[in-house]
Amino acid sequence: MKKIYLNILLFALSTFSATVHAEQGAEQFLDAVVEVRITVPENARTAERFGTNRVASGVVIDTTGHILTIGFQTIEAETVKIVRKDQETVNATVVTYDRITGFGLLRATSPLEVTPMPLGNSLDVKEGDPVLAASYGNKGAVQGVRVVARKEFAGPGEYLLENAIFTAPAIERFSGAALIDRNGHLVGLGYLFSQLKITDLGLMPTNMFVPIDLLKPILSDLKLSGRSKLPSRPWLGVRTEEFYGRLVVERVVSGSPSEKAGIKSGDIILAVNKQEVHGMADFYRKVWALGKGGVDVPLRILQGVQIRDIVVYSTARSQYEQPVQKEKQTDVELL
């Protein structure tokens, strides 16, 4: 394990080799990596955090114009345009944002005239493997990277991946970037920049990619109805952070089940259904193990100096919000 990480420090030499090797297998599919331009209204709730003009990468995955990107970029989208490598622009619509996986699906309104990128097997991607990270644009859009970890990722907004892909060196345009194996197949989609703690080496700048295998069981349903048929998870509407071994509520979504139950920013979550909570990922698993969206979630919290036992009447996330946000809503949970 340590040998893999130490080798990454020599990327001044190895990155060039990985890029050349990977491009030989991926070249015919690189045109499938497109630029996604999204505009949202100036009064959109997410405008302050993400801006009103958003740019990400997307990957054309079939001949009927479906483009895969990262879903949070599509929230409150007013217009969506797809820019090909030749700078031709095509309009698109948002099909869905799947909250469980984090994927967003778009559909072009006219032919894209590019070769779709085949879906690979992310389970075959191992630590130490050379892969290709491809984003929109030309100069610097394709870069050889290596997989430095396959591990759990817990996001603060009730988001959990069991086997996320972490790569280095980090790329700048990571949002929606394609992670491509040596066969030219899509094995992951760029989600965020992360400082990954490596034993004996400290923090390493990396990118986290969502494994493409998560898309396969739900893709047909997303195309047909915009929604997965998998059971919905109970959603509480809290954004949490781990602080000195405690799980602290950073923010409560307005109008959410947690707000209605009396949870406040700064509360510490101690237990779920009388079972002690050990970190963010453990909290999510204990909540989701209780059943589908709509199940009652008993929590023990520390609020100020008082320990309280409360019940949060969860809901399915889809019942609270839609992929394209409605004006009547007062808040939105992003990540």
N, C-alpha and C positions, 0 to 999 in steps of 0.2 A: 504494500500500500504506500509506504513512505517513498519508495523508489519512484512510483508514478508521479507523486507530487514534486519531487525534486527534479525530475526530468522536465516538468513544466517550466521551471525557471530557465531552461535553455531554449525557450521558444524563438529566440532570435534566429536560430537555425532550423528548428523542427517545424515551425509554422509554414515556412515556404514549401518544405517537402510535402506536408499534409495538404496544402492548398493545391499543388500541382496534381497530386495523386487523386484527390477527391474530384477536382474539376474534370478529369478525364472521364469519370463515370456520370457526372451530373450535367455536363455541358448542354446536352440536348434539352434538358428540362428547366434550365435557368430562366428562360423567358416566362415561365409560369410564376415567377416571383415578381409581383407588381406593387406599385405604390397605391395606397389607399388614402384618399383625401376626404375628410369628413368635416362638415360644418355643423355647428349647433347654434341655436339662438343666443343672442347676447345676454338674455335674462335666464338662460338655462342654469339649473342648480349646480351642474358640474363645470360650468364655464370658468370659474375662478381656479379650479384645481387643474383642469386639463386644457383650458383655452377654448376658444370658439372655432379655431381652425386646427384640426388634428391631422397628423400624418403618421401612418404606420405602414408596415409591409403586409402583404397578403399573398396567398398561394392559390393559384387556380388548380382545382382538384378534379374537375370533370369537364366534359365537352358541352355541358348545358349551362355553363357560366357561373358555377358556384365557386366562391372564393372564401378560403378560410383565413381568419385573422383573430386577433385577441379581442374578446368580447367587450371589455370595459371601454374600449375606444368608441364603441358604437352607441353608447348610452346617449339618449336625447338627440340622435342624429336627425338633422334637417335635410341635408343633401349628402350623397355619397358618390364619389367619382373614382374610377379605376384608371390609373395611368400605366400604360404598357412601356416596355423598354424603348420602343420607337417614339415615345412621347404622345402617342395617340390616346385620347381620353374617351372613356365609356361610362355612362351613368350606371348606378347600381342601387339596389335596395337592401335594407337589413332584413334578413330572414329570421334570425334569432340570436340571442346571447344565452348560451347554456351555462348557468351559474355553477353547476357541479364541476364541470371540466375547465371552465374559463374560456372555451372556444366561442368565437363569433362567426356566424355564417352569413355571407352576402350573396346576392345574385345579380349578375350583370343584366341590363335590360336589352342589350344587343350583343352580337357575337364578339368574343375577345380575340379569336384567331391566334391562339397560342396553344402549344402542346401541354396538356395538363401534367402535373407532377404525380407519379404513382405514390400511393401510400405504402410505406415500408413497415417493418416490425421493430418498434422501439424496445421491445423486450430483449432483442438481440444486441442492443447497444450497451457496451460494457465500459467500466472505468479504464481509462488509458486509450480508448479507441480514437483514432483521428476521424474527424467529421468536418463537414463544411457548413458554415453559417452564412446564409445569403439573405440580404435585405434589398430594398428597392434602390434604384439609382445605378450608376455605372462605376465611377471611381470608388474603390474601396468597398464595393457592395458585397464582394465575395471574399471570405476569409477562412483559412484553415484554423481549426481549433481542436482541442482535445477534451474528452469527457473526463472530468476530475472527480465526479461523484455521482452516484445514483442513490438518492436518499429521500427521506420524508421532507415535505415542505408544508408548513402551516402558515397561512396568511391571516391577518388580524380580522378580516371580515367574514368569518365562518367559511373558510376555504382551505381544503386540505388535499394534498397529493401524496400518495403513498410512496411513489418511486420516481420523483422528479429527476430531470437530467440537468446537471450543472456542468458548464464548460468554461474553459479559459484558453487564451486571454479573452477578456470581456470585449464585446463589440459595442459600438456607440448606438447604432440604430437597431436595437434588439426587439422592439415591440412588433410582434407578428412575423419576425424573421424566420426563415425556413432552416431547420436543421436537417442536413442531407447526408445520407450514408454513402459508402463508396460505390453503391449501385445506382446512385442518382435518385433514391427514393426518400420521401419525406418521413422523418422519424420523430420530429418534434417541432413545436412552434414557440418562438421567443415570448417570454412573459415579463421578465424584469431583470434589473441589475441587482446583484447580491454580493455582499461581503461574506464569503464563506470561511468559517474558521477551520483551519487545517492544523492538526496536531504537530507541534514542534516548528511550525512555519508561520503561525499567526493568521491574520486575515488575508484572504486572496480575492481580488476582484473577479467575479464570475458573472455569467448569465444563467438564469434558470429557464429551461424549456419544458413545456407541457408535452408529455409523451403522446404520440399520435395514436397509440393503441386505445386510448380512452375514447377516441372519436368513433371507432369502427362499429361498436354495438348500437350506437344511437344515430348514426349519420342518415340512414334512410328515413327515420322518424323526423329528424330535424328538417330534412328537405320537404317532406310531405305536409307536416303540420306545424313546424316551427317549435316542436316540443318533444322531449324525450318521453318514452313510455315507462322508463324506470321509475320506481317509487320515489315520490318527493321526500326530501329530508325536512325535518322540523327546523324552522327558521325562527330565531329569536330577535334578531335586529340589534346585536351588540358588536362593537368593535373593541377587541381586547389587545393587551400587550403583557408580556411576561416581564416582571420587575422584581429582582431579588427573590426569585423562587415563588413569587405570587402571581396570580392571574388577575390583572387589574382592568376594569372597564374604562376604556379610553373615551368612548363615545356611544351614546344610545341613539338609534335612528328614530326620528320623529314619527309618531303614530305606530310604532312597531309593538309587537307583543311585550318586549322587555320594558318599554316605556309605560305601557298600560299596567304592568305588574309592579311598577315603582322602582325599577333599577335606575341608578343614577351614575353619571360619570364619576370615577374615583372609587366605586364599590369594588370590593375584592370577592371573587367567586371562590368559595371554599369547597363546595360539594355539589354533585348532581345525583339526585335520587339517593341521598345518604352515602354516596361513595365519594371519597376525597378526590379532588382534582389535582393532577400533577402536570400542569402546563397546558398550553393552548391546544395541541393535538389531542391530548387525553380528554380535554373538555369537549371537543367536537365529537369524538367517538362515543363518549358516554351519553351525550344528548341524542345523537343519531341512533344509538342502540335502543332507545325507548320506543321507536316506531316511526311512522310517516308524519309528514306535515299535518298539524292539527292535534298531535298528542300533547297531553299535559306534561310539562317539564318541571319537576320539583327541584328547586335550587336552595342552597344555603349560602348566604352572602354576609360579608362584613360591611356594614354601612355606617361609616363614622366609627363609633365605639360599640355599636350594637350589632350582634349577630341575629340575622333574620332568616326564617324559613318561609319561602314564598313559592308560589306556583306560577310559571309562565305558560300561558295558553298559546302554544306555538301555532304557526301557520305555514303553508307552503310558500316559498318565496315568490312563486309565480302569481299567487293571489294578491300579493302586495304591490308588485311592480311588473311592468311589461318591458320587453327588449328596447322599444322606443318609448320613452317616458311620457306620461300624461301630464298635462299642465296642472291638473288639480292636486297632484301629489306635492307634499311639502318637504320631502327629503329623499335621498337616495343613497344606498350603501354601495360602495364602489368595488372594493377588493376584499 
